[in-house]
Amino acid sequence: MEYRSVLTRTGALIACATSLAGVSSAGFADTANPQLQKRRADMLAAGQKGAAGLPVLTAAMKEPNAMIRRAAVRAMLEIGTPATGALNEALKNDSDMLVRRTALRALLELNQGEKAVGVAEQALGDADETLRTAAVEALADMRPHSPAVVALLEKAQQDKAAPVSRVASQALWPFKKEGISLRETPQYKDSQLSIVQTIPLAENGWKFQTDVRQTGHKQNWFGTGFNDASWQEISINKAWEGQIGQPYDGVGWYRLTFTLPEKPAQAGTDIVFDAVDESAWIWINGEYVGQHDIGMAGWDKRFAMDVSNLLKWGGQNQITVRVLDRMQAGGIWKPVSLEVLKR
């Protein structure tokens, strides 16, 4: 596994620990407190002694002043492997979040393989959201993903904090293509395309299924041959709340079969969503089209994707939309249509 990229991401989250370390709890620079400044210098000197300085740093971790503990845990990184036990204790039990974050950074640098996975697993249980985010980013960077890493990422997908669940979901998601409008393709980017026909997809007749564990893609829910007879009927142009009989934040899948007329003269065709709350992944006839995933800000944004080569004109077609909603109402709450474009 490759872990060096972990340190870059985690280090960014820990950077505030370093910058804040020079400020006392009262908000004044530690240069105004000679005694505190001396204690921090003592921690640095102890770290430079190697294992021989570890007792001094371990004792400092019992100090009530978080500034001293922060300096001590940073110095432990200089000592290396002999400090692993004390760093684990700091990550697990210290009351100061900056101490815990610094300990996480140090432990990820000092450990490899299963031990690093164990460190990240411990941090995933922390109350601090940014620490959990650093942990899940570390797991995402552990490539290839072992079964243990996959299990932890799947657990992190259920985290209530959007940054944590988002990183985990992106790490596990196998479909990476960005869907773009025909107008944005290299062939037509500098051309003037006009809409010559709009074909709205039906408001009613869609099938719907929640996906609490976010594993529907592994069960081929987007496939043309998938049997969705047991799925609930649902309508678009309105949120799924009020239709499924329960409040629900998470992933839900929509499927619809529709018939198209004979192929018109065209440059190509876009599928257009007036709004999906809040992220969407689209398949046409079992083929992945692309994603609209800009986070929670995407809930009311119109977007279009080129489906020119995926449609079956004069025949039956199938569309699948995977939707992720993180809060409040969710779903395909505005119309969906096909726009036939021509120069």
FENURUR-V585314 format. One record per residue. N is the residue number from 1. PSI is psi in whole degrees, 0 to 359 (none if undefined). OMEGA is omega in degrees with one decimal (* if undefined). D_FIRST is the distance of its C-alpha to the first C-alpha in Angstrom with 2 decimals. Layout:
{{N/PSI/OMEGA/D_FIRST} {N/PSI/OMEGA/D_FIRST}}
This chain:
{{1/152/179.5/0.00} {2/124/-173.5/3.80} {3/351/-173.9/6.40} {4/324/178.8/9.54} {5/337/176.9/10.77} {6/320/-173.8/10.92} {7/327/179.3/13.51} {8/311/-179.1/15.61} {9/312/-177.9/16.13} {10/321/-179.7/16.61} {11/326/178.7/18.75} {12/321/178.8/20.99} {13/333/-177.8/21.75} {14/345/-173.6/22.38} {15/325/-179.8/24.57} {16/333/178.0/27.55} {17/319/-179.9/27.26} {18/317/-177.5/27.86} {19/325/-179.3/30.65} {20/345/-176.1/32.30} {21/338/179.1/32.13} {22/10/-178.9/35.19} {23/130/-179.3/37.24} {24/169/-179.4/39.02} {25/340/177.9/39.39} {26/355/176.2/42.82} {27/6/-179.6/41.41} {28/149/179.2/42.72} {29/146/-175.8/40.88} {30/349/174.4/40.34} {31/341/176.8/42.53} {32/356/-179.6/45.35} {33/88/-176.4/44.44} {34/324/-178.8/44.67} {35/317/178.3/43.84} {36/320/178.8/40.55} {37/319/179.2/39.77} {38/319/-179.3/40.50} {39/319/177.6/38.30} {40/321/176.1/35.33} {41/324/176.8/36.12} {42/321/179.2/36.28} {43/318/179.3/32.74} {44/317/179.9/31.52} {45/322/179.1/33.53} {46/321/178.7/32.20} {47/326/-179.7/28.61} {48/346/178.3/29.63} {49/354/-177.6/31.07} {50/212/-176.5/27.78} {51/331/-179.4/27.94} {52/336/179.8/31.71} {53/356/-175.8/31.53} {54/319/178.8/29.48} {55/323/179.0/32.67} {56/317/-178.9/34.03} {57/322/178.4/30.98} {58/318/177.8/30.81} {59/323/-179.2/34.52} {60/335/179.9/34.11} {61/351/176.6/31.83} {62/357/179.6/35.05} {63/141/177.4/36.89} {64/338/-178.7/38.14} {65/116/-177.9/37.51} {66/332/179.5/34.11} {67/320/179.4/34.30} {68/318/-179.7/34.29} {69/323/177.5/31.39} {70/316/179.1/29.32} {71/322/-178.8/30.19} {72/316/-176.3/29.38} {73/329/174.5/25.89} {74/322/179.6/25.07} {75/332/179.4/26.54} {76/330/178.5/24.38} {77/328/177.6/21.34} {78/329/-178.7/23.41} {79/323/177.1/23.82} {80/217/-171.5/20.17} {81/318/179.9/19.19} {82/339/-178.6/22.85} {83/2/-174.1/22.96} {84/317/-178.8/20.19} {85/315/-180.0/22.92} {86/324/177.4/25.02} {87/320/176.4/22.25} {88/320/178.5/21.44} {89/318/179.1/25.19} {90/318/179.3/25.43} {91/324/-174.7/22.74} {92/322/-165.7/24.49} {93/346/-175.1/28.12} {94/142/-176.7/29.04} {95/344/-176.8/31.40} {96/125/-174.6/30.44} {97/329/179.2/27.69} {98/327/173.8/26.99} {99/315/-178.8/26.52} {100/319/-179.9/24.02} {101/319/178.4/22.07} {102/322/177.1/22.08} {103/320/177.6/20.96} {104/314/179.2/17.97} {105/314/-178.3/16.99} {106/317/-177.7/17.55} {107/324/177.1/15.66} {108/329/177.8/12.45} {109/328/-174.6/12.95} {110/343/-174.6/13.94} {111/155/177.7/11.45} {112/167/171.8/7.98} {113/223/-175.3/6.83} {114/328/179.5/10.00} {115/320/176.9/11.93} {116/322/176.3/10.20} {117/318/178.8/10.66} {118/322/177.1/14.19} {119/312/180.0/14.85} {120/321/178.9/14.16} {121/318/178.5/16.27} {122/317/-178.7/19.01} {123/333/177.9/19.12} {124/340/178.5/19.48} {125/4/-177.9/22.77} {126/152/179.8/24.12} {127/341/-176.5/27.34} {128/124/-175.7/26.35} {129/318/-178.1/25.15} {130/329/176.1/23.41} {131/317/177.3/21.41} {132/323/177.7/20.35} {133/317/177.4/19.51} {134/322/-179.8/17.27} {135/316/-177.9/15.53} {136/329/174.5/15.13} {137/322/176.4/13.93} {138/317/178.0/11.12} {139/318/-179.4/10.30} {140/328/-178.1/10.85} {141/355/-179.6/8.35} {142/86/-175.1/5.37} {143/142/-6.1/5.06} {144/155/-178.3/6.22} {145/118/175.1/8.18} {146/166/176.4/9.14} {147/323/179.4/12.92} {148/319/178.6/12.84} {149/316/178.3/11.05} {150/317/-179.8/13.51} {151/319/179.9/16.31} {152/323/177.0/15.81} {153/321/177.4/15.69} {154/323/176.5/18.79} {155/318/-178.8/20.40} {156/335/176.1/19.79} {157/333/-177.3/21.52} {158/1/-179.1/24.64} {159/140/-178.6/24.61} {160/340/179.2/28.00} {161/123/-175.9/26.70} {162/319/179.9/26.26} {163/324/-179.4/23.52} {164/308/-177.8/21.29} {165/326/-179.2/22.13} {166/314/179.6/21.90} {167/317/-179.8/18.30} {168/316/-178.6/17.35} {169/318/180.0/19.61} {170/325/-179.7/18.38} {171/326/-176.6/14.73} {172/344/-171.2/16.10} {173/124/-175.6/18.88} {174/348/-176.3/18.84} {175/115/-170.7/21.95} {176/354/-173.9/21.49} {177/136/174.5/24.87} {178/122/177.8/27.18} {179/133/178.7/30.71} {180/157/177.5/33.47} {181/154/175.2/37.22} {182/326/-179.1/39.10} {183/336/-176.2/40.66} {184/357/178.8/37.33} {185/152/-178.4/36.50} {186/325/-176.5/37.13} {187/327/-173.3/40.14} {188/6/-175.2/41.95} {189/325/-178.6/40.60} {190/16/-179.8/43.80} {191/159/176.4/46.10} {192/104/178.5/48.29} {193/139/178.1/47.51} {194/154/179.6/49.81} {195/119/179.7/49.65} {196/346/178.5/52.22} {197/139/174.5/51.46} {198/126/-179.5/49.64} {199/102/-179.7/48.85} {200/140/171.5/48.00} {201/151/-174.1/45.93} {202/143/175.0/47.70} {203/324/-177.4/47.52} {204/169/175.8/47.97} {205/5/176.3/46.70} {206/156/173.3/42.97} {207/149/-172.1/40.95} {208/143/176.1/38.50} {209/131/173.2/35.91} {210/158/-177.9/33.80} {211/73/-173.1/30.11} {212/319/-177.3/29.32} {213/359/177.5/25.97} {214/49/180.0/25.06} {215/8/-177.3/24.58} {216/324/-179.6/27.53} {217/332/178.0/25.61} {218/339/179.2/24.15} {219/13/174.3/27.81} {220/38/-180.0/28.90} {221/344/179.3/31.20} {222/355/-174.6/31.52} {223/148/179.4/32.83} {224/332/-179.0/36.47} {225/3/-179.6/37.12} {226/136/-178.9/35.74} {227/108/-179.6/38.57} {228/22/-176.4/38.94} {229/331/-178.0/42.39} {230/355/-179.3/41.37} {231/157/-179.5/40.05} {232/142/172.8/42.27} {233/144/-176.5/44.48} {234/160/175.7/43.96} {235/152/169.7/45.30} {236/187/-174.0/43.72} {237/13/175.4/45.42} {238/156/-178.4/44.92} {239/157/178.0/42.17} {240/333/172.2/40.94} {241/138/-175.8/42.21} {242/345/178.2/45.77} {243/331/-175.7/45.04} {244/1/173.5/42.61} {245/11/179.4/44.54} {246/151/170.8/41.97} {247/141/-177.0/40.12} {248/125/170.0/36.55} {249/129/-177.4/33.61} {250/208/-177.5/30.50} {251/136/173.7/29.89} {252/147/-177.9/32.88} {253/138/175.3/33.47} {254/141/173.7/36.67} {255/143/177.9/38.05} {256/138/170.8/41.28} {257/132/-178.1/43.15} {258/156/-178.2/45.56} {259/137/179.5/47.91} {260/152/174.8/48.42} {261/183/176.5/51.66} {262/152/-174.0/52.06} {263/125/177.4/49.98} {264/166/172.2/51.70} {265/131/-172.8/51.88} {266/163/167.2/48.84} {267/329/180.0/46.17} {268/183/-175.1/43.61} {269/137/172.7/42.82} {270/146/163.9/40.66} {271/131/-172.2/39.79} {272/128/175.0/40.64} {273/121/179.7/39.76} {274/332/172.1/42.06} {275/139/172.2/39.69} {276/131/-179.9/36.98} {277/101/7.7/36.13} {278/339/175.6/33.48} {279/150/-175.8/30.60} {280/146/174.5/30.98} {281/131/-167.7/29.27} {282/137/171.6/31.82} {283/141/172.2/32.35} {284/123/179.9/35.57} {285/41/176.3/36.57} {286/356/-178.9/33.09} {287/134/-178.4/31.52} {288/129/-179.4/29.22} {289/309/-178.5/31.09} {290/185/-175.0/28.90} {291/151/169.2/28.35} {292/98/-173.4/30.32} {293/87/177.1/28.00} {294/22/179.7/28.99} {295/199/-175.2/28.79} {296/338/179.0/31.92} {297/348/-176.2/33.95} {298/4/-170.2/33.97} {299/332/-176.3/36.30} {300/19/-176.0/39.45} {301/134/174.1/38.27} {302/142/177.5/39.68} {303/155/-177.4/37.34} {304/150/178.8/37.82} {305/141/179.6/35.80} {306/122/177.7/37.01} {307/24/-172.6/37.59} {308/320/-174.3/40.09} {309/6/-175.2/38.57} {310/343/-175.5/37.69} {311/150/175.0/41.11} {312/94/180.0/43.69} {313/142/-178.0/47.01} {314/22/-179.0/49.99} {315/190/-175.6/47.87} {316/140/-179.6/45.67} {317/161/179.6/42.34} {318/134/177.2/39.68} {319/138/174.1/37.61} {320/135/178.1/34.79} {321/121/173.2/33.64} {322/126/-175.9/30.84} {323/136/172.9/31.71} {324/122/176.0/29.89} {325/128/-175.2/32.32} {326/340/-179.3/31.26} {327/152/177.6/34.76} {328/213/-175.4/38.44} {329/153/-179.3/39.67} {330/167/173.6/37.38} {331/185/177.3/37.60} {332/91/-169.3/39.25} {333/4/173.7/42.18} {334/169/-173.6/43.75} {335/157/174.1/44.87} {336/137/-177.8/42.85} {337/164/170.8/44.52} {338/131/177.5/44.27} {339/116/177.5/45.64} {340/124/-172.6/47.08} {341/146/-178.6/47.00} {342/147/175.9/49.28} {343/none/*/50.11}}
